Amino acid sequence: MGVIVHKEQDKNAELSRRIAADLKIKAEQTALSADPDLVNDSDYINGSKTTSRYGWVWLILVGLAILSLILIVVI
């Protein structure tokens, strides 16, 4: 009985190794064909502007607005 279980485990281990090797090969092939830095997919960025020097002011104003809404609801 132990011999049968041991053979089954060997078969499962071999199958797992083959599946892992196949997945590794497929992953390497897709990594080679894919553009890792997505340069070709960045067309939507063309024509956009960078954040101004005072972008942080908007962030603080939004934070203060949220804080004031929370305080109004709580009090």
N, C-alpha and C positions, 0 to 999 in steps of 0.2 A: 504494500500500500504506500509506504514511504517512497519507494522508487518511482511509482507513478506520479506522485505529487511533485517529486523533484524534477522529473522530466517535463511536467506541465510548466513548472516555474522557469525551467531553461527555455522552453518554447516561448513563453510570454516575455522573458527578458530579451531574447533574440528579436522577437517581433517589435518590442519597444525600441530596441537599438536601430532597427531598420526604419521604423517610422520617424524617429528623431533625426536620422541621417537624411531621409527624404525631405523633411521639413527644413532642415538646415540648408540643404541645396536650393530649395525653392526660395527661402528667405534671402540667400545670397544673390540669386538671380534677380529677384525683384529689387533688391537694394542696388544692384548695378544698373538696372534699367530706369529706376526712379531718380528724380532730381532731388538730392537730399537737402539742398538749401532753398528749394521752392522759388528759384529766381523766375522761372517761366510762369508761375502762377501769381505773380505780383502785379498784374496789369491794373488791378483796381486801385493801386497806390499811386499810379501816375496821375499827376495833376493835383495831388493833395498837398496841403500846406503843413508845415511843422507847427508845433505849439509855440505860442508867443512867450515872451519873457515873463508875462504876468499870468500864465496859466495856473500857477499855484494859488493865485488870489481867488479864482473861480472855485477851486477845490475847497478852500477855506470857507467861502460864502455858502456853498452847498452844505458843508458840514455844519455850519452855524444854523442854517435853515432847518436841517433835520433835527439838530439838538433843540432848537426852539419849539418845533412841533412836538417833540417828545415831552418837553417840559410843560407845554400847554395841555397836553392830554393827561399828564400825571397830576398836575396841580388843579 
